[in-house]
Amino acid sequence: MPDAALVTEYEYEGPKRGADRAVLLAHGAGADMHAAPLTTVSAALAAARIPSLRFNFRYRSAGRNAPDRAPVLLAALREAAAELARRTRLDPGRLVLGGRSMGGRMASLAVADPDDPLPALGLVLLGYPLHPAGKPDNLRTEHFGRIRTPALFVSGTRDPLAPRDSLLRELPAIPGPVTVHWLESADHGFKPLKSSGLIQADALVDAADAVVEFVRALPGPRL
């Protein structure tokens, strides 16, 4: 694969023209662009006439399981954002950036880049990994103070990578508007407890509805 092509696989849904906003969805470390949380959200956005673009990071397209280093992931996310702007003919500042777990974290890092922040209308963070597995003291929050765009966090109340109390304690560091949507009894994979009477599909629809509501509520373009 040529070094210049960090992203070679895309999946676009929704209207090709006429929308005033669009959503980029990046996948998590152990999944790809066909993961159920992303396809459920993209389908809900398409039903709301909001375009979305999913993509595979290079390591997944190459058949590898281990993610690339952050600079490569961030460069791929920027490339995908440029592709979405091209397809929709939208200004980059009209794009909502985000994704699942690692993908959402990369989007937040790109938006909060101290030297070259990626323009965005908003952030959608599905299962933000507040810390690595088994390392609760290694918080991934250093960049929170530079996030000024509206941000939606969709998180399970049983997520071991972002315990509810811990996430709520860290979110005030973000100067931009923050919305939190909790998926009751759901874990990091958005799977609820059996005793809740819910199934994972219910949680995914709940998450998708929250994303659509958030994206719709973001301000329209200046005239």
Residue frames as a rotation matrix with the C-alpha (Angstrom) as fourth column:
MET 1
0.580 0.815 0.000 0.00
0.815 -0.580 0.000 0.00
0.000 0.000 -1.000 0.00
PRO 2
-0.063 -0.631 0.773 1.48
0.491 -0.694 -0.526 3.42
0.869 0.347 0.354 -0.87
ASP 3
-0.637 -0.260 -0.726 2.52
0.771 -0.230 -0.594 5.48
-0.013 -0.938 0.347 2.14
ALA 4
-0.957 0.258 0.129 0.43
-0.233 -0.955 0.184 8.39
0.171 0.146 0.974 0.83
ALA 5
-0.128 0.966 -0.224 -2.78
-0.395 0.158 0.905 6.35
0.910 0.204 0.362 1.12
LEU 6
-0.899 -0.189 0.394 -3.52
-0.428 0.197 -0.882 6.09
0.089 -0.962 -0.258 4.82
VAL 7
-0.239 0.891 0.386 -7.19
-0.265 0.322 -0.909 5.28
-0.934 -0.320 0.159 4.16
THR 8
-0.927 -0.082 -0.365 -8.33
-0.374 0.183 0.909 3.18
-0.008 0.980 -0.200 1.21
GLU 9
-0.615 0.752 -0.235 -11.69
0.641 0.651 0.406 1.86
0.458 0.099 -0.883 2.47
TYR 10
-0.910 0.405 0.086 -14.70
-0.400 -0.807 -0.435 4.11
-0.107 -0.431 0.896 3.01
GLU 11
-0.538 0.842 0.038 -18.42
0.825 0.517 0.229 3.55
0.173 0.155 -0.973 3.55
TYR 12
-0.975 0.215 0.046 -20.66
-0.217 -0.975 -0.049 6.55
0.034 -0.058 0.998 2.87
GLU 13
-0.435 0.899 -0.049 -24.33
0.899 0.436 0.030 6.75
0.049 -0.031 -0.998 3.86
GLY 14
0.012 0.570 -0.821 -26.97
0.508 -0.711 -0.486 9.42
-0.861 -0.411 -0.298 3.49
PRO 15
0.904 0.412 0.117 -27.68
0.316 -0.459 -0.830 12.16
-0.289 0.787 -0.545 0.96
LYS 16
0.057 -0.929 0.367 -24.81
0.996 0.079 0.046 13.15
-0.072 0.363 0.929 -1.30
ARG 17
-0.737 -0.245 0.631 -25.88
0.371 -0.926 0.074 16.79
0.566 0.289 0.772 -1.56
GLY 18
0.034 0.847 0.530 -27.95
0.041 -0.531 0.847 19.35
0.999 -0.008 -0.053 0.31
ALA 19
0.596 0.162 -0.786 -27.01
0.745 0.252 0.617 18.62
0.298 -0.954 0.029 3.93
ASP 20
0.632 -0.359 0.687 -25.52
-0.311 -0.929 -0.199 21.37
0.710 -0.088 -0.699 6.09
ARG 21
0.122 -0.628 0.769 -23.57
-0.962 0.115 0.246 18.97
-0.243 -0.770 -0.590 8.32
ALA 22
0.564 -0.010 -0.826 -22.04
-0.354 0.901 -0.252 15.49
0.746 0.434 0.504 8.12
VAL 23
0.689 -0.213 0.692 -20.52
-0.658 0.215 0.721 12.99
-0.302 -0.953 0.008 10.54
LEU 24
0.042 -0.757 -0.652 -17.21
-0.630 0.486 -0.606 11.13
0.776 0.436 -0.457 10.41
LEU 25
0.797 0.292 0.529 -17.13
-0.596 0.521 0.611 7.85
-0.097 -0.802 0.589 12.36
ALA 26
-0.132 -0.925 -0.357 -13.83
-0.785 0.317 -0.533 6.14
0.606 0.210 -0.767 13.22
HIS 27
0.614 0.434 -0.659 -13.72
-0.094 0.869 0.485 2.58
0.784 -0.236 0.575 14.54
GLY 28
0.780 -0.282 0.559 -12.30
-0.587 -0.019 0.810 1.18
-0.217 -0.959 -0.180 17.77
ALA 29
-0.129 -0.992 0.008 -8.99
-0.941 0.125 0.315 -0.63
-0.313 0.033 -0.949 18.21
GLY 30
-0.714 -0.202 0.670 -10.33
-0.185 0.978 0.098 -4.16
-0.675 -0.053 -0.736 17.96
ALA 31
0.247 0.886 0.392 -12.97
0.418 0.268 -0.868 -3.59
-0.874 0.379 -0.304 15.29
ASP 32
-0.809 -0.420 0.411 -13.40
0.556 -0.320 0.768 -2.03
-0.191 0.850 0.492 11.86
MET 33
-0.898 0.418 -0.136 -15.81
-0.436 -0.886 0.155 0.27
-0.056 0.198 0.979 10.05
HIS 34
-0.329 0.804 -0.495 -18.47
-0.250 0.431 0.867 -2.46
0.910 0.409 0.059 9.95
ALA 35
-0.928 -0.026 -0.371 -18.77
0.340 0.347 -0.874 -2.67
0.151 -0.938 -0.313 13.75
ALA 36
-0.166 0.985 -0.040 -22.39
0.912 0.169 0.375 -2.60
0.376 0.026 -0.926 14.90
PRO 37
0.057 0.225 -0.973 -22.12
0.694 -0.709 -0.123 0.62
-0.718 -0.668 -0.197 16.95
LEU 38
-0.700 -0.395 -0.594 -20.96
-0.098 -0.771 0.629 2.51
-0.707 0.499 0.501 13.86
THR 39
-0.907 0.390 0.158 -23.34
0.264 0.236 0.935 0.96
0.328 0.890 -0.317 11.35
THR 40
-0.081 0.912 -0.401 -26.29
0.997 0.080 -0.021 1.52
0.013 -0.402 -0.916 13.69
VAL 41
-0.066 -0.012 -0.998 -25.38
0.368 -0.930 -0.013 5.18
-0.928 -0.368 0.065 14.13
SER 42
-0.896 -0.328 -0.300 -24.75
-0.135 -0.442 0.887 5.73
-0.424 0.835 0.352 10.41
ALA 43
-0.656 0.730 0.193 -28.11
0.655 0.424 0.625 4.16
0.375 0.536 -0.757 9.52
ALA 44
0.154 0.719 -0.678 -29.89
0.918 -0.358 -0.172 6.42
-0.366 -0.596 -0.715 12.02
LEU 45
-0.364 -0.358 -0.860 -28.11
0.057 -0.930 0.363 9.46
-0.930 0.083 0.359 10.62
ALA 46
-0.992 -0.001 0.123 -29.04
0.123 0.050 0.991 8.48
-0.007 0.999 -0.050 7.07
ALA 47
-0.251 0.967 -0.045 -32.69
0.944 0.254 0.209 8.18
0.214 0.010 -0.977 8.11
ALA 48
0.349 0.305 -0.886 -32.39
0.612 -0.790 -0.030 11.74
-0.709 -0.532 -0.463 9.45
ARG 49
0.853 -0.044 0.519 -30.90
0.467 -0.375 -0.800 12.89
0.230 0.926 -0.300 6.10
ILE 50
0.692 -0.721 0.031 -27.48
-0.627 -0.580 0.520 13.49
-0.357 -0.379 -0.854 7.67
PRO 51
0.653 -0.493 -0.575 -24.51
-0.292 0.536 -0.792 12.11
0.698 0.685 0.206 5.70
SER 52
0.657 -0.548 0.518 -21.89
-0.523 0.163 0.836 10.00
-0.543 -0.821 -0.179 7.45
LEU 53
0.487 -0.601 -0.633 -18.62
-0.545 0.358 -0.759 8.40
0.683 0.714 -0.153 6.46
ARG 54
0.809 -0.318 0.494 -17.02
-0.256 0.567 0.783 5.36
-0.529 -0.760 0.377 8.07
PHE 55
0.531 -0.702 -0.474 -13.50
-0.633 0.043 -0.773 4.23
0.563 0.711 -0.421 7.24
ASN 56
0.891 -0.351 -0.288 -10.85
0.445 0.803 0.397 1.69
0.092 -0.482 0.872 8.16
PHE 57
0.579 -0.811 -0.078 -7.57
-0.630 -0.507 0.588 2.75
-0.517 -0.292 -0.805 9.67
ARG 58
0.204 -0.565 -0.800 -4.63
-0.912 0.186 -0.365 1.47
0.355 0.804 -0.477 7.65
TYR 59
-0.718 -0.564 0.407 -3.74
-0.681 0.689 -0.247 -1.36
-0.141 -0.455 -0.879 10.04
ARG 60
-0.038 0.783 0.621 -7.19
-0.259 0.593 -0.763 -2.90
-0.965 -0.190 0.180 9.61
SER 61
0.747 0.287 -0.600 -7.05
-0.622 -0.017 -0.783 -2.64
-0.235 0.958 0.166 5.82
ALA 62
-0.096 -0.892 -0.441 -3.66
-0.891 0.275 -0.362 -4.37
0.445 0.358 -0.821 6.01
GLY 63
0.451 0.380 -0.808 -5.16
-0.106 0.921 0.374 -7.24
0.886 -0.083 0.456 8.02
ARG 64
-0.640 -0.726 -0.250 -3.37
0.225 0.134 -0.965 -6.36
0.734 -0.674 0.077 11.24
ASN 65
0.338 0.784 -0.521 -4.96
0.738 0.123 0.664 -6.34
0.585 -0.608 -0.537 14.70
ALA 66
-0.058 -0.452 -0.890 -2.55
0.897 -0.415 0.153 -4.03
-0.439 -0.790 0.429 16.50
PRO 67
0.891 0.453 -0.011 -3.31
0.409 -0.815 -0.411 -0.34
-0.195 0.362 -0.911 15.92
ASP 68
0.151 -0.811 0.566 -0.75
0.640 -0.356 -0.681 1.96
0.754 0.465 0.465 14.36
ARG 69
-0.601 -0.419 -0.681 0.92
0.786 -0.468 -0.405 4.61
-0.149 -0.778 0.611 16.48
ALA 70
0.153 0.772 -0.618 -1.13
0.624 -0.560 -0.545 7.71
-0.767 -0.302 -0.567 17.26
PRO 71
-0.364 -0.284 -0.887 0.51
-0.354 -0.838 0.414 9.97
-0.861 0.465 0.205 14.63
VAL 72
-0.999 0.025 -0.022 -0.47
-0.009 0.436 0.900 7.52
0.032 0.900 -0.436 11.87
LEU 73
-0.371 0.923 -0.102 -4.00
0.919 0.349 -0.184 7.16
-0.135 -0.162 -0.978 13.23
LEU 74
0.056 0.369 -0.928 -4.38
0.320 -0.887 -0.334 10.93
-0.946 -0.278 -0.168 13.46
ALA 75
-0.720 -0.364 -0.591 -3.11
-0.424 -0.442 0.790 11.44
-0.549 0.820 0.164 9.93
ALA 76
-0.883 0.447 0.145 -5.61
0.437 0.667 0.603 8.85
0.173 0.596 -0.784 8.67
LEU 77
-0.080 0.891 -0.447 -8.46
0.870 -0.156 -0.467 10.56
-0.486 -0.426 -0.763 10.52
ARG 78
-0.183 -0.052 -0.982 -7.52
-0.163 -0.983 0.082 13.89
-0.969 0.175 0.172 8.95
GLU 79
-0.961 -0.195 -0.194 -7.45
-0.227 0.165 0.960 12.25
-0.155 0.967 -0.203 5.52
ALA 80
-0.597 0.800 0.052 -10.90
0.798 0.586 0.142 10.77
0.083 0.127 -0.988 6.09
ALA 81
0.019 0.591 -0.806 -12.28
0.534 -0.688 -0.492 14.12
-0.846 -0.421 -0.329 7.27
ALA 82
-0.542 -0.287 -0.790 -10.99
-0.446 -0.698 0.560 15.74
-0.712 0.656 0.251 4.08
GLU 83
-0.977 0.208 0.053 -12.66
0.172 0.611 0.773 12.98
0.129 0.764 -0.633 2.05
LEU 84
-0.232 0.942 -0.243 -16.00
0.927 0.139 -0.347 13.57
-0.293 -0.306 -0.906 3.78
ALA 85
-0.054 0.168 -0.984 -15.74
0.034 -0.985 -0.170 17.32
-0.998 -0.043 0.047 3.14
ARG 86
-0.853 -0.320 -0.411 -14.98
-0.390 -0.132 0.912 16.59
-0.346 0.938 -0.012 -0.52
ARG 87
-0.828 0.548 0.121 -17.91
0.540 0.719 0.437 14.21
0.153 0.427 -0.891 -0.94
THR 88
0.046 0.911 -0.410 -20.42
0.955 -0.160 -0.248 16.51
-0.292 -0.380 -0.878 0.74
ARG 89
-0.182 -0.247 0.952 -18.92
0.612 -0.786 -0.087 19.80
0.770 0.566 0.294 -0.51
LEU 90
0.877 0.454 -0.160 -19.08
0.379 -0.447 0.810 21.05
0.296 -0.771 -0.564 3.06
ASP 91
0.274 -0.764 0.585 -16.65
-0.626 -0.603 -0.495 23.34
0.730 -0.231 -0.643 4.78
PRO 92
-0.390 -0.490 -0.779 -14.49
0.220 0.772 -0.596 21.27
0.894 -0.404 -0.193 7.20
GLY 93
-0.953 0.021 0.302 -15.98
-0.282 -0.427 -0.859 23.27
0.111 -0.904 0.412 10.06
ARG 94
-0.023 1.000 -0.005 -19.40
-0.985 -0.022 0.171 21.75
0.171 0.009 0.985 9.27
LEU 95
-0.006 -0.038 -0.999 -18.23
-0.189 0.981 -0.037 18.22
0.982 0.189 -0.013 10.05
VAL 96
0.618 0.157 0.770 -18.94
-0.786 0.149 0.600 16.36
-0.021 -0.976 0.216 13.28
LEU 97
-0.099 -0.785 -0.611 -15.99
-0.590 0.541 -0.599 14.13
0.801 0.301 -0.517 14.10
GLY 98
0.086 0.098 0.991 -15.95
-0.965 0.257 0.059 11.08
-0.249 -0.961 0.117 16.31
GLY 99
-0.040 -0.079 -0.996 -16.24
-0.517 0.855 -0.047 7.36
0.855 0.513 -0.075 16.58
ARG 100
0.871 0.421 -0.253 -16.04
-0.111 0.671 0.733 4.38
0.478 -0.611 0.631 18.82
SER 101
0.819 -0.533 -0.211 -13.55
0.447 0.362 0.818 4.10
-0.359 -0.765 0.535 21.71
MET 102
-0.169 -0.984 -0.061 -10.09
0.663 -0.159 0.732 4.61
-0.730 0.084 0.679 20.16
GLY 103
-0.329 0.084 0.941 -11.58
0.888 -0.311 0.338 6.22
0.320 0.947 0.028 17.06
GLY 104
0.736 0.642 0.214 -13.43
0.496 -0.727 0.475 8.80
0.460 -0.243 -0.854 19.13
ARG 105
0.593 -0.598 -0.539 -10.32
0.457 -0.301 0.837 9.46
-0.663 -0.743 0.095 21.19
MET 106
-0.431 -0.773 0.466 -8.32
0.833 -0.143 0.535 10.13
-0.347 0.618 0.705 18.03
ALA 107
0.095 0.552 0.828 -10.99
0.744 -0.592 0.309 12.57
0.661 0.587 -0.467 16.86
SER 108
0.930 0.268 -0.250 -10.83
0.365 -0.621 0.694 14.43
0.030 -0.737 -0.675 20.16
LEU 109
0.167 -0.953 -0.254 -7.03
0.594 -0.108 0.797 14.58
-0.787 -0.284 0.548 19.98
ALA 110
-0.405 -0.293 0.866 -7.18
0.907 -0.249 0.340 15.97
0.116 0.923 0.366 16.43
VAL 111
0.497 0.685 0.532 -9.65
0.553 -0.723 0.414 18.67
0.668 0.088 -0.739 17.41
ALA 112
0.977 -0.118 -0.178 -7.51
0.102 -0.474 0.874 19.55
-0.187 -0.872 -0.451 20.44
ASP 113
0.306 -0.920 0.245 -4.18
0.933 0.238 -0.270 19.56
0.190 0.311 0.931 18.60
PRO 114
0.402 -0.131 -0.906 -2.27
0.517 -0.784 0.343 22.51
-0.755 -0.607 -0.247 20.08
ASP 115
-0.568 -0.743 -0.354 -0.48
0.075 -0.475 0.877 23.30
-0.819 0.472 0.326 16.81
ASP 116
-0.878 0.272 -0.393 -2.97
-0.442 -0.146 0.885 22.38
0.184 0.951 0.249 14.08
PRO 117
-0.566 0.713 0.414 -6.47
-0.163 0.396 -0.904 21.76
-0.808 -0.579 -0.108 15.47
LEU 118
-0.887 0.327 0.327 -8.79
0.443 0.402 0.801 19.98
0.131 0.855 -0.502 13.07
PRO 119
-0.731 0.669 0.134 -11.94
-0.672 -0.740 0.034 22.09
0.122 -0.065 0.990 12.43
ALA 120
-0.781 0.537 -0.318 -15.17
0.513 0.843 0.162 20.50
0.355 -0.037 -0.934 13.65
LEU 121
-0.202 0.830 0.520 -18.77
-0.397 -0.555 0.731 21.40
0.895 -0.059 0.442 14.35
GLY 122
0.523 0.376 0.765 -18.89
-0.851 0.184 0.491 18.87
0.045 -0.908 0.416 17.16
LEU 123
-0.676 -0.713 -0.185 -17.49
-0.664 0.698 -0.267 15.66
0.320 -0.058 -0.946 18.63
VAL 124
0.602 0.798 -0.026 -19.29
-0.729 0.563 0.390 12.32
0.325 -0.216 0.921 19.03
LEU 125
-0.517 -0.852 0.082 -17.47
-0.765 0.418 -0.490 10.00
0.383 -0.316 -0.868 21.45
LEU 126
0.579 0.758 -0.300 -18.96
-0.609 0.647 0.459 6.52
0.542 -0.084 0.836 21.71
GLY 127
0.930 -0.247 -0.271 -17.47
0.361 0.751 0.553 4.72
0.067 -0.612 0.788 24.71
TYR 128
0.549 -0.771 0.322 -14.60
-0.516 -0.617 -0.595 7.13
0.657 0.161 -0.736 25.31
PRO 129
0.515 -0.426 -0.744 -11.71
0.607 0.794 -0.034 5.12
0.605 -0.434 0.667 26.83
LEU 130
0.914 -0.088 0.396 -10.84
-0.293 -0.817 0.496 7.27
0.280 -0.569 -0.773 29.83
HIS 131
0.095 -0.922 0.376 -7.94
-0.902 0.081 0.424 4.98
-0.421 -0.379 -0.824 30.65
PRO 132
-0.354 -0.261 -0.898 -6.38
-0.682 0.729 0.057 1.76
0.640 0.632 -0.436 29.29
ALA 133
0.645 0.608 -0.463 -7.69
-0.199 0.719 0.666 -1.55
0.737 -0.337 0.585 30.60
GLY 134
0.625 -0.328 -0.708 -6.39
0.718 0.598 0.357 -2.22
0.307 -0.731 0.609 34.09
LYS 135
-0.531 -0.844 -0.068 -4.64
0.824 -0.496 -0.274 1.17
0.198 -0.202 0.959 34.35
PRO 136
0.478 0.878 -0.025 -7.11
0.857 -0.460 0.233 3.55
0.193 -0.133 -0.972 36.02
ASP 137
0.391 -0.385 -0.836 -4.37
0.418 -0.735 0.534 6.02
-0.820 -0.559 -0.127 36.94
ASN 138
-0.727 -0.656 0.204 -3.26
0.440 -0.216 0.872 6.46
-0.528 0.723 0.445 33.31
LEU 139
0.231 0.936 -0.265 -5.94
0.397 -0.339 -0.853 8.98
-0.888 0.092 -0.450 32.36
ARG 140
-0.499 -0.296 0.815 -6.36
0.864 -0.101 0.492 10.01
-0.063 0.950 0.307 28.73
THR 141
0.573 0.800 -0.178 -7.46
0.812 -0.583 -0.005 13.54
-0.108 -0.142 -0.984 29.57
GLU 142
-0.333 -0.801 -0.497 -4.40
0.702 -0.562 0.437 15.74
-0.629 -0.204 0.750 29.01
HIS 143
-0.912 -0.061 0.405 -6.05
0.371 -0.542 0.754 17.35
0.174 0.838 0.517 25.98
PHE 144
-0.068 0.984 -0.164 -9.48
0.996 0.075 0.040 17.91
0.052 -0.161 -0.986 27.54
GLY 145
0.037 0.055 -0.998 -8.66
0.508 -0.861 -0.028 21.53
-0.861 -0.506 -0.060 28.36
ARG 146
-0.778 -0.374 -0.504 -8.25
-0.228 -0.579 0.782 22.27
-0.585 0.724 0.365 24.64
ILE 147
-0.680 0.633 0.371 -11.61
0.723 0.491 0.487 20.86
0.126 0.599 -0.791 23.50
ARG 148
-0.822 0.361 -0.441 -13.82
-0.147 -0.882 -0.449 23.84
-0.550 -0.304 0.778 22.77
THR 149
-0.654 0.624 -0.427 -16.24
-0.521 0.038 0.853 22.31
0.548 0.780 0.301 20.29
PRO 150
0.213 0.795 0.568 -19.52
-0.974 0.219 0.059 20.80
-0.077 -0.566 0.821 21.59
ALA 151
-0.723 -0.543 -0.427 -18.95
-0.547 0.828 -0.125 17.19
0.421 0.143 -0.896 22.60
LEU 152
0.510 0.852 0.118 -21.28
-0.813 0.433 0.389 14.25
0.280 -0.294 0.914 23.14
PHE 153
-0.757 -0.642 0.124 -20.11
-0.642 0.694 -0.326 11.37
0.124 -0.326 -0.937 25.33
VAL 154
0.491 0.834 -0.250 -22.17
-0.742 0.552 0.381 8.18
0.456 -0.001 0.890 25.03
SER 155
-0.595 -0.804 0.008 -21.06
-0.617 0.450 -0.645 5.78
0.515 -0.389 -0.764 27.73
GLY 156
0.170 0.603 -0.779 -22.26
0.151 0.765 0.626 2.65
0.974 -0.224 0.039 29.48
THR 157
0.577 0.104 0.810 -22.82
-0.701 -0.446 0.556 2.90
0.420 -0.889 -0.184 33.21
ARG 158
0.860 -0.314 0.404 -20.75
-0.036 0.751 0.659 -0.31
-0.510 -0.581 0.634 33.64
ASP 159
0.809 -0.588 0.000 -17.88
0.013 0.017 -1.000 0.67
0.588 0.809 0.022 31.36
PRO 160
0.724 -0.569 -0.390 -14.65
0.617 0.281 0.735 -0.41
-0.308 -0.773 0.555 33.12
LEU 161
-0.253 -0.850 0.462 -12.61
0.955 -0.295 -0.019 1.92
0.152 0.437 0.886 30.89
ALA 162
-0.710 0.094 0.698 -14.67
-0.059 -0.995 0.074 4.94
0.702 0.012 0.712 31.94
PRO 163
-0.498 0.536 -0.682 -16.37
0.863 0.381 -0.332 4.41
0.082 -0.754 -0.652 35.31
ARG 164
0.355 0.785 0.507 -19.26
0.743 -0.566 0.357 6.81
0.568 0.250 -0.784 35.71
ASP 165
0.845 -0.036 -0.533 -17.86
0.404 -0.611 0.681 8.70
-0.350 -0.791 -0.502 38.70
SER 166
-0.140 -0.988 -0.062 -14.43
0.598 -0.135 0.790 8.98
-0.789 0.074 0.609 37.08
LEU 167
-0.405 0.034 0.914 -15.79
0.879 -0.261 0.399 10.29
0.251 0.965 0.076 33.78
LEU 168
0.644 0.727 0.238 -18.01
0.607 -0.674 0.421 12.84
0.466 -0.127 -0.875 35.48
ARG 169
0.605 -0.499 -0.620 -15.06
0.464 -0.412 0.784 14.02
-0.647 -0.762 -0.018 37.55
GLU 170
-0.417 -0.894 0.167 -12.92
0.618 -0.144 0.773 14.67
-0.667 0.425 0.612 34.45
LEU 171
-0.003 0.471 0.882 -15.45
0.988 -0.132 0.074 16.23
0.151 0.872 -0.465 32.09
PRO 172
0.834 0.351 -0.425 -15.49
0.435 -0.893 0.117 19.70
-0.338 -0.282 -0.898 33.74
ALA 173
-0.133 -0.953 -0.271 -11.95
0.305 -0.299 0.904 20.17
-0.943 0.038 0.330 32.38
ILE 174
-0.460 0.039 0.887 -13.48
0.888 0.034 0.459 20.56
-0.013 0.999 -0.050 28.90
PRO 175
-0.795 0.116 -0.595 -14.22
0.071 -0.957 -0.282 24.25
-0.602 -0.266 0.753 28.25
GLY 176
-0.803 0.524 -0.283 -16.67
-0.442 -0.205 0.873 23.53
0.399 0.826 0.397 25.42
PRO 177
0.068 0.925 0.374 -20.29
-0.997 0.075 -0.003 22.39
-0.030 -0.373 0.927 25.89
VAL 178
-0.907 -0.384 -0.170 -20.51
-0.378 0.923 -0.070 18.75
0.184 0.001 -0.983 27.00
THR 179
0.261 0.964 0.054 -23.48
-0.947 0.245 0.208 16.40
0.187 -0.106 0.977 26.75
VAL 180
-0.851 -0.484 0.203 -23.41
-0.519 0.834 -0.190 12.97
-0.078 -0.267 -0.961 28.39
HIS 181
0.273 0.913 -0.304 -25.80
-0.890 0.360 0.279 10.18
0.364 0.195 0.911 27.44
TRP 182
-0.556 -0.467 0.687 -25.71
-0.752 0.634 -0.177 7.11
-0.353 -0.616 -0.704 29.70
LEU 183
-0.041 0.476 -0.879 -26.58
-0.575 0.708 0.410 3.62
0.817 0.522 0.244 28.51
GLU 184
0.312 0.255 0.915 -27.99
-0.950 0.103 0.295 1.95
-0.019 -0.961 0.275 31.58
SER 185
0.584 -0.156 0.797 -26.12
-0.332 0.850 0.410 -1.17
-0.741 -0.504 0.444 32.76
ALA 186
0.974 -0.222 -0.044 -24.09
0.034 0.333 -0.942 -1.26
0.224 0.916 0.332 29.51
ASP 187
0.450 -0.891 -0.057 -20.39
0.516 0.207 0.831 -2.17
-0.728 -0.404 0.553 29.45
HIS 188
-0.300 -0.661 -0.688 -17.67
-0.225 -0.651 0.725 -0.79
-0.927 0.372 0.047 27.16
GLY 189
-0.975 -0.036 0.220 -19.11
0.189 0.387 0.902 -2.75
-0.118 0.921 -0.371 24.26
PHE 190
-0.604 0.796 0.027 -22.57
-0.787 -0.602 0.138 -1.31
0.126 0.062 0.990 24.99
LYS 191
-0.384 0.464 -0.798 -23.82
0.095 0.880 0.465 -4.68
0.918 0.103 -0.382 26.21
PRO 192
-0.002 0.461 0.888 -26.37
-0.860 -0.453 0.234 -4.36
0.510 -0.763 0.397 29.04
LEU 193
-0.840 -0.163 0.517 -26.78
-0.471 0.692 -0.547 -6.74
-0.268 -0.704 -0.658 31.94
LYS 194
-0.752 0.595 -0.284 -29.25
0.238 0.647 0.724 -9.54
0.615 0.477 -0.628 31.26
SER 195
-0.479 0.566 -0.671 -31.09
0.856 0.131 -0.500 -8.60
-0.195 -0.814 -0.547 34.43
SER 196
-0.784 0.161 -0.600 -31.89
-0.129 -0.987 -0.096 -5.20
-0.607 0.002 0.794 32.91
GLY 197
0.194 0.874 0.444 -34.20
0.378 0.351 -0.857 -6.82
-0.905 0.334 -0.262 30.39
LEU 198
0.660 -0.043 -0.750 -32.33
-0.587 -0.653 -0.479 -5.05
-0.469 0.756 -0.456 27.62
ILE 199
0.588 -0.539 0.603 -30.21
0.686 0.727 -0.019 -6.46
-0.429 0.425 0.797 24.82
GLN 200
-0.409 -0.870 -0.274 -27.25
0.551 -0.475 0.686 -4.93
-0.728 0.130 0.674 23.04
ALA 201
-0.513 0.271 0.814 -29.39
0.781 -0.247 0.574 -3.93
0.356 0.930 -0.085 20.06
ASP 202
0.628 0.762 -0.154 -31.51
0.745 -0.533 0.400 -1.79
0.223 -0.367 -0.903 22.40
ALA 203
0.359 -0.588 -0.725 -28.41
0.466 -0.560 0.685 0.00
-0.809 -0.584 0.073 23.68
LEU 204
-0.651 -0.641 0.406 -27.13
0.649 -0.193 0.736 0.58
-0.393 0.743 0.542 20.15
VAL 205
-0.047 0.728 0.684 -30.42
0.811 -0.372 0.452 2.14
0.583 0.576 -0.573 19.07
ASP 206
0.765 0.279 -0.580 -30.41
0.614 -0.589 0.526 4.29
-0.195 -0.758 -0.622 22.21
ALA 207
-0.118 -0.913 -0.391 -26.88
0.497 -0.395 0.773 5.44
-0.860 -0.103 0.500 21.39
ALA 208
-0.652 -0.112 0.750 -27.77
0.756 -0.169 0.632 6.15
0.056 0.979 0.195 17.76
ASP 209
0.414 0.873 0.258 -30.82
0.793 -0.485 0.369 8.20
0.447 0.052 -0.893 18.75
ALA 210
0.597 -0.265 -0.757 -28.65
0.501 -0.613 0.611 10.26
-0.626 -0.744 -0.233 21.12
VAL 211
-0.527 -0.844 0.099 -26.17
0.568 -0.263 0.780 10.95
-0.632 0.468 0.618 18.31
VAL 212
-0.346 0.471 0.812 -28.89
0.831 -0.247 0.498 12.05
0.435 0.847 -0.306 15.89
GLU 213
0.712 0.655 -0.252 -30.43
0.690 -0.588 0.423 14.35
0.129 -0.475 -0.871 18.50
PHE 214
0.267 -0.712 -0.650 -27.04
0.462 -0.498 0.734 15.88
-0.846 -0.496 0.196 19.30
VAL 215
-0.682 -0.587 0.436 -26.01
0.636 -0.181 0.750 16.40
-0.362 0.789 0.497 15.67
ARG 216
-0.005 0.778 0.628 -29.38
0.872 -0.304 0.383 17.90
0.489 0.549 -0.677 14.74
ALA 217
0.771 0.402 -0.494 -29.15
0.627 -0.615 0.478 20.39
-0.112 -0.678 -0.727 17.63
LEU 218
-0.260 -0.930 -0.261 -25.77
0.766 -0.363 0.530 21.78
-0.587 -0.062 0.807 16.59
PRO 219
0.109 0.373 -0.921 -25.98
-0.087 -0.920 -0.383 25.30
-0.990 0.122 -0.067 15.14
GLY 220
0.716 0.223 0.661 -26.61
0.617 0.242 -0.749 25.82
-0.327 0.944 0.036 11.46
PRO 221
-0.240 -0.871 0.428 -24.22
0.969 -0.242 0.051 27.61
0.059 0.427 0.902 9.10
ARG 222
-0.208 0.090 -0.974 -23.79
0.313 -0.937 -0.154 31.36
-0.927 -0.337 0.167 9.35
LEU 223
0.370 0.457 0.809 -25.54
0.916 -0.032 -0.400 33.19
-0.157 0.889 -0.431 6.54
